[in-house]
Amino acid sequence: MVAEGKFLTQLAARLNVARQTIRDLEHNWAAGKITLESLNRLAAGLQCRVIYALVPERHLAEVRRERARQIAESLVKSVAHSMTLEAQSISAPEKQRQKAQAVQRLLQGNPKKLWE
């Protein structure tokens, strides 16, 4: 506890703030409410810099493939429905083949098409 108190005092002095401000920063951090401004001030006092990033939960290739599958499913479903209305329905294996082809075209094409 003495070391912690000494550290708080030193950090507060570096940041030119009260020890309570440091405690408040720690509390806000733990609660997930700390601001970037506060983090930057804290980092400067520790001679550090803040780096923040959005990190995907899945590999980008997996995300792209899933999105391509969703689009392909929608496209094939729409076309299959129209063909059924015209008494030209397609078989389940043919739908699967068309979906697979659509996925490949989407993945090989402009990546922007996946997110339009």
N, C-alpha and C positions, 0 to 999 in steps of 0.2 A: 504494500500500500504506500509506503514511503516513496518508493521508486516511481509509482504511478503519480503521486502527488507532485513529485519533483518534475516529472515529464510534463504534466499539465501546466505547471508554473512556467517551465521553459518554453513550451509551445505557445502558451498564451502571450508570453513576452515577445516571441518571434512575430506573432500575428498582431501584436499590439491590441489585444483584447483581454477581457477578464477570464479567469479560469472557468467561471460558470458558462461562458460562451463556448468553450471547448467541450464541456460536459453536454451542453445543448446540441452541439454538432454531433457528438457521439450518439446521443439519444435519437436525433433525427435520422442519422444514418441507420441505426438499428431498426427504426420504425419504417424505413423506406421513404422518408419524407425530406431527405436532404436535397438542397438545390445545387445546381451546377455551379452557381456563383460561390456558394459556401465550400463546395469541394475544391474549386480552383483556389480560393483563399487558403484553405487548409494545405493543399498541395504546395503552394508557394512557400508557406511556412516550413514545410518539410523538405524544401528544395527538390520538389517533384513536379510532375505535370499530370494532369488528368487525361486519361484516354478512355473514351467510351465507345462502344460499338454495339451494333445489333448483330447477334450471332444466330444464324438459322438453327433450328432444332434438328433439321435433317439436311443431308447433303443436297447441294443445289441441283445436281443431276436428277435426284429423286423427286424434288419439288417440280422441276420442269416436266418430267415424265408424267407425274400425276396430273398436272395441269393439262398436258396434251391429251391424256386419256379422257379427262372431263369434257374437253372441247370436242374430241372425236366422238364420244358417246352422244353428245347433244346433236352433232351434225348427222350422224348415222341414224339416230332415232327420228329426226325430222324427215330425212329422205325416206326412210323405211315407212313412216306413217303415210307420206304422200303416195308412195308406190302402192301401199295397201289399199288406199282409197281408190286407186285406179286399177284395182284387181291385178296388181303386179308385185305382190309381196315377195320378199326375199327370205331365204332360209336363215336359220340361226348361224350356221357355219359361215354363210356369206356375209352376214352382219359382222361377225368376228373378224373376218378377213378385211373387210372395209375399215373397221375401227383400227386394226393394226396398221393398215396402210396410211390412214389419216394421222395416226400418232407419229409414224416415221416422217411424213411430210412436214408436220408441225415442228418436230424436233430438228429437222434439217434446214428449215426455213428461218426467216427472220425471228429472233427471240421475242421481239415486241408483239408479234402476233399472239403469243401465249397470254398476254396481259391486257389485250384490248377489250 
